[in-house]
């Protein structure tokens, strides 16, 4: 019969955590939005 080894359990949990977290793609921060020129607002058109 096999003995329970806490080291193996810890190693398997660490491996599972590493594999679960490796799917992140792209930057890990919110990129700054580029400055957009201010467009003048157009007045609403009146319907006859």
mmCIF entry with sequence, helices, sheets and N, C-alpha, C, O atoms, coordinates in Angstrom:
data_MODEL
# 
_entry.id   MODEL 
# 
_entity.id                         1 
_entity.type                       polymer 
_entity.pdbx_number_of_molecules   1 
# 
_entity_poly.entity_id                      1 
_entity_poly.type                           'polypeptide(L)' 
_entity_poly.nstd_linkage                   no 
_entity_poly.nstd_monomer                   no 
_entity_poly.pdbx_seq_one_letter_code       
;(UNK)(UNK)(UNK)(UNK)(UNK)(UNK)(UNK)(UNK)(UNK)(UNK)(UNK)(UNK)(UNK)(UNK)(UNK)(UNK)
(UNK)(UNK)(UNK)(UNK)(UNK)(UNK)(UNK)(UNK)(UNK)(UNK)(UNK)(UNK)(UNK)(UNK)(UNK)(UNK)
(UNK)(UNK)(UNK)(UNK)(UNK)(UNK)(UNK)(UNK)(UNK)(UNK)(UNK)(UNK)(UNK)(UNK)(UNK)(UNK)
;
_entity_poly.pdbx_seq_one_letter_code_can   XXXXXXXXXXXXXXXXXXXXXXXXXXXXXXXXXXXXXXXXXXXXXXXX 
_entity_poly.pdbx_strand_id                 A 
# 
loop_
_entity_poly_seq.entity_id 
_entity_poly_seq.num 
_entity_poly_seq.mon_id 
_entity_poly_seq.hetero 
1 1  UNK n 
1 2  UNK n 
1 3  UNK n 
1 4  UNK n 
1 5  UNK n 
1 6  UNK n 
1 7  UNK n 
1 8  UNK n 
1 9  UNK n 
1 10 UNK n 
1 11 UNK n 
1 12 UNK n 
1 13 UNK n 
1 14 UNK n 
1 15 UNK n 
1 16 UNK n 
1 17 UNK n 
1 18 UNK n 
1 19 UNK n 
1 20 UNK n 
1 21 UNK n 
1 22 UNK n 
1 23 UNK n 
1 24 UNK n 
1 25 UNK n 
1 26 UNK n 
1 27 UNK n 
1 28 UNK n 
1 29 UNK n 
1 30 UNK n 
1 31 UNK n 
1 32 UNK n 
1 33 UNK n 
1 34 UNK n 
1 35 UNK n 
1 36 UNK n 
1 37 UNK n 
1 38 UNK n 
1 39 UNK n 
1 40 UNK n 
1 41 UNK n 
1 42 UNK n 
1 43 UNK n 
1 44 UNK n 
1 45 UNK n 
1 46 UNK n 
1 47 UNK n 
1 48 UNK n 
# 
_struct_asym.id          A 
_struct_asym.entity_id   1 
# 
_struct_conf.conf_type_id            HELX_P 
_struct_conf.id                      HELX_P1 
_struct_conf.pdbx_PDB_helix_id       AA1 
_struct_conf.beg_label_comp_id       UNK 
_struct_conf.beg_label_asym_id       A 
_struct_conf.beg_label_seq_id        6 
_struct_conf.pdbx_beg_PDB_ins_code   ? 
_struct_conf.end_label_comp_id       UNK 
_struct_conf.end_label_asym_id       A 
_struct_conf.end_label_seq_id        20 
_struct_conf.pdbx_end_PDB_ins_code   ? 
_struct_conf.beg_auth_comp_id        UNK 
_struct_conf.beg_auth_asym_id        A 
_struct_conf.beg_auth_seq_id         6 
_struct_conf.end_auth_comp_id        UNK 
_struct_conf.end_auth_asym_id        A 
_struct_conf.end_auth_seq_id         20 
_struct_conf.pdbx_PDB_helix_class    1 
_struct_conf.details                 ? 
_struct_conf.pdbx_PDB_helix_length   15 
# 
_struct_conf_type.id          HELX_P 
_struct_conf_type.criteria    ? 
_struct_conf_type.reference   ? 
# 
loop_
_atom_site.group_PDB 
_atom_site.id 
_atom_site.type_symbol 
_atom_site.label_atom_id 
_atom_site.label_alt_id 
_atom_site.label_comp_id 
_atom_site.label_asym_id 
_atom_site.label_entity_id 
_atom_site.label_seq_id 
_atom_site.pdbx_PDB_ins_code 
_atom_site.Cartn_x 
_atom_site.Cartn_y 
_atom_site.Cartn_z 
_atom_site.occupancy 
_atom_site.B_iso_or_equiv 
_atom_site.pdbx_formal_charge 
_atom_site.auth_seq_id 
_atom_site.auth_comp_id 
_atom_site.auth_asym_id 
_atom_site.auth_atom_id 
_atom_site.pdbx_PDB_model_num 
ATOM 1   N N  . UNK A 1 1  ? 0.844   -1.181 0.000   1.00 0.00 ? 1  UNK A N  1 
ATOM 2   C CA . UNK A 1 1  ? 0.000   0.000  0.000   1.00 0.00 ? 1  UNK A CA 1 
ATOM 3   C C  . UNK A 1 1  ? 0.896   1.254  0.000   1.00 0.00 ? 1  UNK A C  1 
ATOM 4   O O  . UNK A 1 1  ? 1.926   1.293  0.672   1.00 0.00 ? 1  UNK A O  1 
ATOM 5   N N  . UNK A 1 2  ? 0.485   2.259  -0.756  1.00 0.00 ? 2  UNK A N  1 
ATOM 6   C CA . UNK A 1 2  ? 1.267   3.480  -0.856  1.00 0.00 ? 2  UNK A CA 1 
ATOM 7   C C  . UNK A 1 2  ? 1.038   4.384  0.353   1.00 0.00 ? 2  UNK A C  1 
ATOM 8   O O  . UNK A 1 2  ? -0.051  4.422  0.926   1.00 0.00 ? 2  UNK A O  1 
ATOM 9   N N  . UNK A 1 3  ? 2.072   5.095  0.718   1.00 0.00 ? 3  UNK A N  1 
ATOM 10  C CA . UNK A 1 3  ? 1.971   6.063  1.810   1.00 0.00 ? 3  UNK A CA 1 
ATOM 11  C C  . UNK A 1 3  ? 1.567   7.421  1.241   1.00 0.00 ? 3  UNK A C  1 
ATOM 12  O O  . UNK A 1 3  ? 1.880   7.738  0.094   1.00 0.00 ? 3  UNK A O  1 
ATOM 13  N N  . UNK A 1 4  ? 0.882   8.206  2.036   1.00 0.00 ? 4  UNK A N  1 
ATOM 14  C CA . UNK A 1 4  ? 0.493   9.557  1.633   1.00 0.00 ? 4  UNK A CA 1 
ATOM 15  C C  . UNK A 1 4  ? 1.711   10.460 1.796   1.00 0.00 ? 4  UNK A C  1 
ATOM 16  O O  . UNK A 1 4  ? 2.314   10.518 2.867   1.00 0.00 ? 4  UNK A O  1 
ATOM 17  N N  . UNK A 1 5  ? 2.059   11.152 0.736   1.00 0.00 ? 5  UNK A N  1 
ATOM 18  C CA . UNK A 1 5  ? 3.194   12.060 0.765   1.00 0.00 ? 5  UNK A CA 1 
ATOM 19  C C  . UNK A 1 5  ? 2.702   13.481 0.477   1.00 0.00 ? 5  UNK A C  1 
ATOM 20  O O  . UNK A 1 5  ? 2.266   13.773 -0.636  1.00 0.00 ? 5  UNK A O  1 
ATOM 21  N N  . UNK A 1 6  ? 2.770   14.359 1.472   1.00 0.00 ? 6  UNK A N  1 
ATOM 22  C CA . UNK A 1 6  ? 2.292   15.727 1.266   1.00 0.00 ? 6  UNK A CA 1 
ATOM 23  C C  . UNK A 1 6  ? 3.104   16.487 0.226   1.00 0.00 ? 6  UNK A C  1 
ATOM 24  O O  . UNK A 1 6  ? 2.578   17.400 -0.410  1.00 0.00 ? 6  UNK A O  1 
ATOM 25  N N  . UNK A 1 7  ? 4.365   16.137 0.040   1.00 0.00 ? 7  UNK A N  1 
ATOM 26  C CA . UNK A 1 7  ? 5.194   16.809 -0.959  1.00 0.00 ? 7  UNK A CA 1 
ATOM 27  C C  . UNK A 1 7  ? 4.671   16.593 -2.364  1.00 0.00 ? 7  UNK A C  1 
ATOM 28  O O  . UNK A 1 7  ? 4.676   17.515 -3.179  1.00 0.00 ? 7  UNK A O  1 
ATOM 29  N N  . UNK A 1 8  ? 4.218   15.381 -2.656  1.00 0.00 ? 8  UNK A N  1 
ATOM 30  C CA . UNK A 1 8  ? 3.676   15.084 -3.986  1.00 0.00 ? 8  UNK A CA 1 
ATOM 31  C C  . UNK A 1 8  ? 2.376   15.838 -4.224  1.00 0.00 ? 8  UNK A C  1 
ATOM 32  O O  . UNK A 1 8  ? 2.128   16.342 -5.319  1.00 0.00 ? 8  UNK A O  1 
ATOM 33  N N  . UNK A 1 9  ? 1.553   15.908 -3.190  1.00 0.00 ? 9  UNK A N  1 
ATOM 34  C CA . UNK A 1 9  ? 0.294   16.639 -3.326  1.00 0.00 ? 9  UNK A CA 1 
ATOM 35  C C  . UNK A 1 9  ? 0.568   18.116 -3.598  1.00 0.00 ? 9  UNK A C  1 
ATOM 36  O O  . UNK A 1 9  ? -0.080  18.724 -4.450  1.00 0.00 ? 9  UNK A O  1 
ATOM 37  N N  . UNK A 1 10 ? 1.517   18.685 -2.885  1.00 0.00 ? 10 UNK A N  1 
ATOM 38  C CA . UNK A 1 10 ? 1.874   20.078 -3.095  1.00 0.00 ? 10 UNK A CA 1 
ATOM 39  C C  . UNK A 1 10 ? 2.435   20.289 -4.501  1.00 0.00 ? 10 UNK A C  1 
ATOM 40  O O  . UNK A 1 10 ? 2.128   21.289 -5.150  1.00 0.00 ? 10 UNK A O  1 
ATOM 41  N N  . UNK A 1 11 ? 3.247   19.357 -4.967  1.00 0.00 ? 11 UNK A N  1 
ATOM 42  C CA . UNK A 1 11 ? 3.822   19.472 -6.310  1.00 0.00 ? 11 UNK A CA 1 
ATOM 43  C C  . UNK A 1 11 ? 2.726   19.406 -7.372  1.00 0.00 ? 11 UNK A C  1 
ATOM 44  O O  . UNK A 1 11 ? 2.772   20.167 -8.339  1.00 0.00 ? 11 UNK A O  1 
ATOM 45  N N  . UNK A 1 12 ? 1.753   18.527 -7.221  1.00 0.00 ? 12 UNK A N  1 
ATOM 46  C CA . UNK A 1 12 ? 0.671   18.412 -8.205  1.00 0.00 ? 12 UNK A CA 1 
ATOM 47  C C  . UNK A 1 12 ? -0.222  19.658 -8.191  1.00 0.00 ? 12 UNK A C  1 
ATOM 48  O O  . UNK A 1 12 ? -0.669  20.117 -9.242  1.00 0.00 ? 12 UNK A O  1 
ATOM 49  N N  . UNK A 1 13 ? -0.478  20.201 -6.994  1.00 0.00 ? 13 UNK A N  1 
ATOM 50  C CA . UNK A 1 13 ? -1.283  21.419 -6.912  1.00 0.00 ? 13 UNK A CA 1 
ATOM 51  C C  . UNK A 1 13 ? -0.556  22.604 -7.541  1.00 0.00 ? 13 UNK A C  1 
ATOM 52  O O  . UNK A 1 13 ? -1.180  23.430 -8.207  1.00 0.00 ? 13 UNK A O  1 
ATOM 53  N N  . UNK A 1 14 ? 0.747   22.691 -7.336  1.00 0.00 ? 14 UNK A N  1 
ATOM 54  C CA . UNK A 1 14 ? 1.527   23.762 -7.939  1.00 0.00 ? 14 UNK A CA 1 
ATOM 55  C C  . UNK A 1 14 ? 1.543   23.623 -9.459  1.00 0.00 ? 14 UNK A C  1 
ATOM 56  O O  . UNK A 1 14 ? 1.403   24.617 -10.171 1.00 0.00 ? 14 UNK A O  1 
ATOM 57  N N  . UNK A 1 15 ? 1.707   22.426 -9.953  1.00 0.00 ? 15 UNK A N  1 
ATOM 58  C CA . UNK A 1 15 ? 1.690   22.182 -11.393 1.00 0.00 ? 15 UNK A CA 1 
ATOM 59  C C  . UNK A 1 15 ? 0.333   22.547 -11.992 1.00 0.00 ? 15 UNK A C  1 
ATOM 60  O O  . UNK A 1 15 ? 0.273   23.164 -13.056 1.00 0.00 ? 15 UNK A O  1 
ATOM 61  N N  . UNK A 1 16 ? -0.739  22.177 -11.328 1.00 0.00 ? 16 UNK A N  1 
ATOM 62  C CA . UNK A 1 16 ? -2.081  22.503 -11.823 1.00 0.00 ? 16 UNK A CA 1 
ATOM 63  C C  . UNK A 1 16 ? -2.302  24.015 -11.842 1.00 0.00 ? 16 UNK A C  1 
ATOM 64  O O  . UNK A 1 16 ? -2.918  24.534 -12.773 1.00 0.00 ? 16 UNK A O  1 
ATOM 65  N N  . UNK A 1 17 ? -1.813  24.722 -10.836 1.00 0.00 ? 17 UNK A N  1 
ATOM 66  C CA . UNK A 1 17 ? -1.972  26.177 -10.794 1.00 0.00 ? 17 UNK A CA 1 
ATOM 67  C C  . UNK A 1 17 ? -1.171  26.835 -11.907 1.00 0.00 ? 17 UNK A C  1 
ATOM 68  O O  . UNK A 1 17 ? -1.643  27.791 -12.522 1.00 0.00 ? 17 UNK A O  1 
ATOM 69  N N  . UNK A 1 18 ? 0.025   26.342 -12.173 1.00 0.00 ? 18 UNK A N  1 
ATOM 70  C CA . UNK A 1 18 ? 0.834   26.910 -13.242 1.00 0.00 ? 18 UNK A CA 1 
ATOM 71  C C  . UNK A 1 18 ? 0.206   26.676 -14.612 1.00 0.00 ? 18 UNK A C  1 
ATOM 72  O O  . UNK A 1 18 ? 0.207   27.567 -15.461 1.00 0.00 ? 18 UNK A O  1 
ATOM 73  N N  . UNK A 1 19 ? -0.323  25.493 -14.823 1.00 0.00 ? 19 UNK A N  1 
ATOM 74  C CA . UNK A 1 19 ? -0.943  25.196 -16.113 1.00 0.00 ? 19 UNK A CA 1 
ATOM 75  C C  . UNK A 1 19 ? -2.246  25.968 -16.298 1.00 0.00 ? 19 UNK A C  1 
ATOM 76  O O  . UNK A 1 19 ? -2.587  26.336 -17.422 1.00 0.00 ? 19 UNK A O  1 
ATOM 77  N N  . UNK A 1 20 ? -2.964  26.213 -15.235 1.00 0.00 ? 20 UNK A N  1 
ATOM 78  C CA . UNK A 1 20 ? -4.226  26.944 -15.342 1.00 0.00 ? 20 UNK A CA 1 
ATOM 79  C C  . UNK A 1 20 ? -3.991  28.425 -15.623 1.00 0.00 ? 20 UNK A C  1 
ATOM 80  O O  . UNK A 1 20 ? -4.841  29.067 -16.240 1.00 0.00 ? 20 UNK A O  1 
ATOM 81  N N  . UNK A 1 21 ? -2.879  28.978 -15.193 1.00 0.00 ? 21 UNK A N  1 
ATOM 82  C CA . UNK A 1 21 ? -2.627  30.394 -15.353 1.00 0.00 ? 21 UNK A CA 1 
ATOM 83  C C  . UNK A 1 21 ? -1.819  30.751 -16.576 1.00 0.00 ? 21 UNK A C  1 
ATOM 84  O O  . UNK A 1 21 ? -1.506  31.926 -16.770 1.00 0.00 ? 21 UNK A O  1 
ATOM 85  N N  . UNK A 1 22 ? -1.465  29.791 -17.411 1.00 0.00 ? 22 UNK A N  1 
ATOM 86  C CA . UNK A 1 22 ? -0.574  30.097 -18.529 1.00 0.00 ? 22 UNK A CA 1 
ATOM 87  C C  . UNK A 1 22 ? -1.329  30.473 -19.801 1.00 0.00 ? 22 UNK A C  1 
ATOM 88  O O  . UNK A 1 22 ? -0.697  30.658 -20.842 1.00 0.00 ? 22 UNK A O  1 
ATOM 89  N N  . UNK A 1 23 ? -2.647  30.592 -19.758 1.00 0.00 ? 23 UNK A N  1 
ATOM 90  C CA . UNK A 1 23 ? -3.403  30.899 -20.964 1.00 0.00 ? 23 UNK A CA 1 
ATOM 91  C C  . UNK A 1 23 ? -3.607  32.379 -21.210 1.00 0.00 ? 23 UNK A C  1 
ATOM 92  O O  . UNK A 1 23 ? -4.262  32.755 -22.183 1.00 0.00 ? 23 UNK A O  1 
ATOM 93  N N  . UNK A 1 24 ? -3.066  33.224 -20.358 1.00 0.00 ? 24 UNK A N  1 
ATOM 94  C CA . UNK A 1 24 ? -3.252  34.664 -20.520 1.00 0.00 ? 24 UNK A CA 1 
ATOM 95  C C  . UNK A 1 24 ? -2.473  35.168 -21.723 1.00 0.00 ? 24 UNK A C  1 
ATOM 96  O O  . UNK A 1 24 ? -1.282  34.889 -21.860 1.00 0.00 ? 24 UNK A O  1 
ATOM 97  N N  . UNK A 1 25 ? -3.136  35.900 -22.583 1.00 0.00 ? 25 UNK A N  1 
ATOM 98  C CA . UNK A 1 25 ? -2.487  36.487 -23.752 1.00 0.00 ? 25 UNK A CA 1 
ATOM 99  C C  . UNK A 1 25 ? -2.740  37.982 -23.749 1.00 0.00 ? 25 UNK A C  1 
ATOM 100 O O  . UNK A 1 25 ? -3.797  38.438 -23.313 1.00 0.00 ? 25 UNK A O  1 
ATOM 101 N N  . UNK A 1 26 ? -1.794  38.726 -24.222 1.00 0.00 ? 26 UNK A N  1 
ATOM 102 C CA . UNK A 1 26 ? -1.948  40.164 -24.299 1.00 0.00 ? 26 UNK A CA 1 
ATOM 103 C C  . UNK A 1 26 ? -1.434  40.845 -23.048 1.00 0.00 ? 26 UNK A C  1 
ATOM 104 O O  . UNK A 1 26 ? -0.936  40.185 -22.136 1.00 0.00 ? 26 UNK A O  1 
ATOM 105 N N  . UNK A 1 27 ? -1.550  42.147 -23.000 1.00 0.00 ? 27 UNK A N  1 
ATOM 106 C CA . UNK A 1 27 ? -1.025  42.906 -21.868 1.00 0.00 ? 27 UNK A CA 1 
ATOM 107 C C  . UNK A 1 27 ? -1.835  42.651 -20.601 1.00 0.00 ? 27 UNK A C  1 
ATOM 108 O O  . UNK A 1 27 ? -3.030  42.363 -20.665 1.00 0.00 ? 27 UNK A O  1 
ATOM 109 N N  . UNK A 1 28 ? -1.183  42.757 -19.463 1.00 0.00 ? 28 UNK A N  1 
ATOM 110 C CA . UNK A 1 28 ? -1.847  42.548 -18.193 1.00 0.00 ? 28 UNK A CA 1 
ATOM 111 C C  . UNK A 1 28 ? -2.271  43.874 -17.569 1.00 0.00 ? 28 UNK A C  1 
ATOM 112 O O  . UNK A 1 28 ? -2.452  43.957 -16.354 1.00 0.00 ? 28 UNK A O  1 
ATOM 113 N N  . UNK A 1 29 ? -2.430  44.901 -18.382 1.00 0.00 ? 29 UNK A N  1 
ATOM 114 C CA . UNK A 1 29 ? -2.853  46.210 -17.908 1.00 0.00 ? 29 UNK A CA 1 
ATOM 115 C C  . UNK A 1 29 ? -3.806  46.789 -18.941 1.00 0.00 ? 29 UNK A C  1 
ATOM 116 O O  . UNK A 1 29 ? -3.869  46.318 -20.077 1.00 0.00 ? 29 UNK A O  1 
ATOM 117 N N  . UNK A 1 30 ? -4.538  47.800 -18.543 1.00 0.00 ? 30 UNK A N  1 
ATOM 118 C CA . UNK A 1 30 ? -5.434  48.467 -19.487 1.00 0.00 ? 30 UNK A CA 1 
ATOM 119 C C  . UNK A 1 30 ? -4.613  49.467 -20.290 1.00 0.00 ? 30 UNK A C  1 
ATOM 120 O O  . UNK A 1 30 ? -4.036  50.389 -19.714 1.00 0.00 ? 30 UNK A O  1 
ATOM 121 N N  . UNK A 1 31 ? -4.551  49.305 -21.596 1.00 0.00 ? 31 UNK A N  1 
ATOM 122 C CA . UNK A 1 31 ? -3.774  50.253 -22.396 1.00 0.00 ? 31 UNK A CA 1 
ATOM 123 C C  . UNK A 1 31 ? -4.429  51.629 -22.395 1.00 0.00 ? 31 UNK A C  1 
ATOM 124 O O  . UNK A 1 31 ? -5.652  51.756 -22.338 1.00 0.00 ? 31 UNK A O  1 
ATOM 125 N N  . UNK A 1 32 ? -3.588  52.648 -22.460 1.00 0.00 ? 32 UNK A N  1 
ATOM 126 C CA . UNK A 1 32 ? -4.117  54.013 -22.501 1.00 0.00 ? 32 UNK A CA 1 
ATOM 127 C C  . UNK A 1 32 ? -4.757  54.256 -23.865 1.00 0.00 ? 32 UNK A C  1 
ATOM 128 O O  . UNK A 1 32 ? -4.186  53.914 -24.900 1.00 0.00 ? 32 UNK A O  1 
ATOM 129 N N  . UNK A 1 33 ? -5.933  54.844 -23.851 1.00 0.00 ? 33 UNK A N  1 
ATOM 130 C CA . UNK A 1 33 ? -6.611  55.107 -25.117 1.00 0.00 ? 33 UNK A CA 1 
ATOM 131 C C  . UNK A 1 33 ? -5.931  56.291 -25.814 1.00 0.00 ? 33 UNK A C  1 
ATOM 132 O O  . UNK A 1 33 ? -5.535  57.246 -25.146 1.00 0.00 ? 33 UNK A O  1 
ATOM 133 N N  . UNK A 1 34 ? -5.790  56.245 -27.128 1.00 0.00 ? 34 UNK A N  1 
ATOM 134 C CA . UNK A 1 34 ? -5.146  57.357 -27.827 1.00 0.00 ? 34 UNK A CA 1 
ATOM 135 C C  . UNK A 1 34 ? -6.008  58.614 -27.747 1.00 0.00 ? 34 UNK A C  1 
ATOM 136 O O  . UNK A 1 34 ? -7.236  58.541 -27.712 1.00 0.00 ? 34 UNK A O  1 
ATOM 137 N N  . UNK A 1 35 ? -5.354  59.745 -27.719 1.00 0.00 ? 35 UNK A N  1 
ATOM 138 C CA . UNK A 1 35 ? -6.075  61.017 -27.636 1.00 0.00 ? 35 UNK A CA 1 
ATOM 139 C C  . UNK A 1 35 ? -6.833  61.244 -28.937 1.00 0.00 ? 35 UNK A C  1 
ATOM 140 O O  . UNK A 1 35 ? -6.251  61.180 -30.020 1.00 0.00 ? 35 UNK A O  1 
ATOM 141 N N  . UNK A 1 36 ? -8.107  61.503 -28.832 1.00 0.00 ? 36 UNK A N  1 
ATOM 142 C CA . UNK A 1 36 ? -8.932  61.734 -30.011 1.00 0.00 ? 36 UNK A CA 1 
ATOM 143 C C  . UNK A 1 36 ? -9.253  63.226 -30.093 1.00 0.00 ? 36 UNK A C  1 
ATOM 144 O O  . UNK A 1 36 ? -9.559  63.856 -29.081 1.00 0.00 ? 36 UNK A O  1 
ATOM 145 N N  . UNK A 1 37 ? -9.184  63.780 -31.287 1.00 0.00 ? 37 UNK A N  1 
ATOM 146 C CA . UNK A 1 37 ? -9.499  65.201 -31.425 1.00 0.00 ? 37 UNK A CA 1 
ATOM 147 C C  . UNK A 1 37 ? -10.969 65.449 -31.099 1.00 0.00 ? 37 UNK A C  1 
ATOM 148 O O  . UNK A 1 37 ? -11.838 64.638 -31.418 1.00 0.00 ? 37 UNK A O  1 
ATOM 149 N N  . UNK A 1 38 ? -11.226 66.581 -30.460 1.00 0.00 ? 38 UNK A N  1 
ATOM 150 C CA . UNK A 1 38 ? -12.597 66.923 -30.087 1.00 0.00 ? 38 UNK A CA 1 
ATOM 151 C C  . UNK A 1 38 ? -13.367 67.334 -31.340 1.00 0.00 ? 38 UNK A C  1 
ATOM 152 O O  . UNK A 1 38 ? -12.956 68.237 -32.068 1.00 0.00 ? 38 UNK A O  1 
ATOM 153 N N  . UNK A 1 39 ? -14.470 66.668 -31.575 1.00 0.00 ? 39 UNK A N  1 
ATOM 154 C CA . UNK A 1 39 ? -15.293 67.014 -32.729 1.00 0.00 ? 39 UNK A CA 1 
ATOM 155 C C  . UNK A 1 39 ? -16.431 67.920 -32.275 1.00 0.00 ? 39 UNK A C  1 
ATOM 156 O O  . UNK A 1 39 ? -17.057 67.656 -31.249 1.00 0.00 ? 39 UNK A O  1 
ATOM 157 N N  . UNK A 1 40 ? -16.704 68.969 -33.015 1.00 0.00 ? 40 UNK A N  1 
ATOM 158 C CA . UNK A 1 40 ? -17.797 69.865 -32.614 1.00 0.00 ? 40 UNK A CA 1 
ATOM 159 C C  . UNK A 1 40 ? -19.135 69.134 -32.749 1.00 0.00 ? 40 UNK A C  1 
ATOM 160 O O  . UNK A 1 40 ? -19.362 68.382 -33.697 1.00 0.00 ? 40 UNK A O  1 
ATOM 161 N N  . UNK A 1 41 ? -20.001 69.376 -31.786 1.00 0.00 ? 41 UNK A N  1 
ATOM 162 C CA . UNK A 1 41 ? -21.310 68.733 -31.818 1.00 0.00 ? 41 UNK A CA 1 
ATOM 163 C C  . UNK A 1 41 ? -22.192 69.429 -32.843 1.00 0.00 ? 41 UNK A C  1 
ATOM 164 O O  . UNK A 1 41 ? -22.165 70.653 -32.975 1.00 0.00 ? 41 UNK A O  1 
ATOM 165 N N  . UNK A 1 42 ? -22.961 68.646 -33.557 1.00 0.00 ? 42 UNK A N  1 
ATOM 166 C CA . UNK A 1 42 ? -23.863 69.208 -34.554 1.00 0.00 ? 42 UNK A CA 1 
ATOM 167 C C  . UNK A 1 42 ? -25.226 69.413 -33.906 1.00 0.00 ? 42 UNK A C  1 
ATOM 168 O O  . UNK A 1 42 ? -25.703 68.543 -33.177 1.00 0.00 ? 42 UNK A O  1 
ATOM 169 N N  . UNK A 1 43 ? -25.852 70.548 -34.163 1.00 0.00 ? 43 UNK A N  1 
ATOM 170 C CA . UNK A 1 43 ? -27.183 70.763 -33.590 1.00 0.00 ? 43 UNK A CA 1 
ATOM 171 C C  . UNK A 1 43 ? -28.184 69.790 -34.220 1.00 0.00 ? 43 UNK A C  1 
ATOM 172 O O  . UNK A 1 43 ? -28.046 69.424 -35.387 1.00 0.00 ? 43 UNK A O  1 
ATOM 173 N N  . UNK A 1 44 ? -29.177 69.378 -33.457 1.00 0.00 ? 44 UNK A N  1 
ATOM 174 C CA . UNK A 1 44 ? -30.169 68.462 -34.014 1.00 0.00 ? 44 UNK A CA 1 
ATOM 175 C C  . UNK A 1 44 ? -30.954 69.130 -35.137 1.00 0.00 ? 44 UNK A C  1 
ATOM 176 O O  . UNK A 1 44 ? -31.264 70.320 -35.078 1.00 0.00 ? 44 UNK A O  1 
ATOM 177 N N  . UNK A 1 45 ? -31.262 68.356 -36.141 1.00 0.00 ? 45 UNK A N  1 
ATOM 178 C CA . UNK A 1 45 ? -32.028 68.905 -37.262 1.00 0.00 ? 45 UNK A CA 1 
ATOM 179 C C  . UNK A 1 45 ? -33.525 68.884 -36.919 1.00 0.00 ? 45 UNK A C  1 
ATOM 180 O O  . UNK A 1 45 ? -34.025 67.931 -36.322 1.00 0.00 ? 45 UNK A O  1 
ATOM 181 N N  . UNK A 1 46 ? -34.218 69.943 -37.306 1.00 0.00 ? 46 UNK A N  1 
ATOM 182 C CA . UNK A 1 46 ? -35.649 70.050 -37.011 1.00 0.00 ? 46 UNK A CA 1 
ATOM 183 C C  . UNK A 1 46 ? -36.431 69.395 -38.138 1.00 0.00 ? 46 UNK A C  1 
ATOM 184 O O  . UNK A 1 46 ? -36.145 69.613 -39.315 1.00 0.00 ? 46 UNK A O  1 
ATOM 185 N N  . UNK A 1 47 ? -37.408 68.598 -37.770 1.00 0.00 ? 47 UNK A N  1 
ATOM 186 C CA . UNK A 1 47 ? -38.273 67.956 -38.767 1.00 0.00 ? 47 UNK A CA 1 
ATOM 187 C C  . UNK A 1 47 ? -39.488 68.832 -38.993 1.00 0.00 ? 47 UNK A C  1 
ATOM 188 O O  . UNK A 1 47 ? -40.064 69.346 -38.034 1.00 0.00 ? 47 UNK A O  1 
ATOM 189 N N  . UNK A 1 48 ? -39.889 69.012 -40.244 1.00 0.00 ? 48 UNK A N  1 
ATOM 190 C CA . UNK A 1 48 ? -41.075 69.858 -40.506 1.00 0.00 ? 48 UNK A CA 1 
ATOM 191 C C  . UNK A 1 48 ? -42.373 69.204 -40.104 1.00 0.00 ? 48 UNK A C  1 
ATOM 192 O O  . UNK A 1 48 ? -43.439 69.797 -40.266 1.00 0.00 ? 48 UNK A O  1 
# 
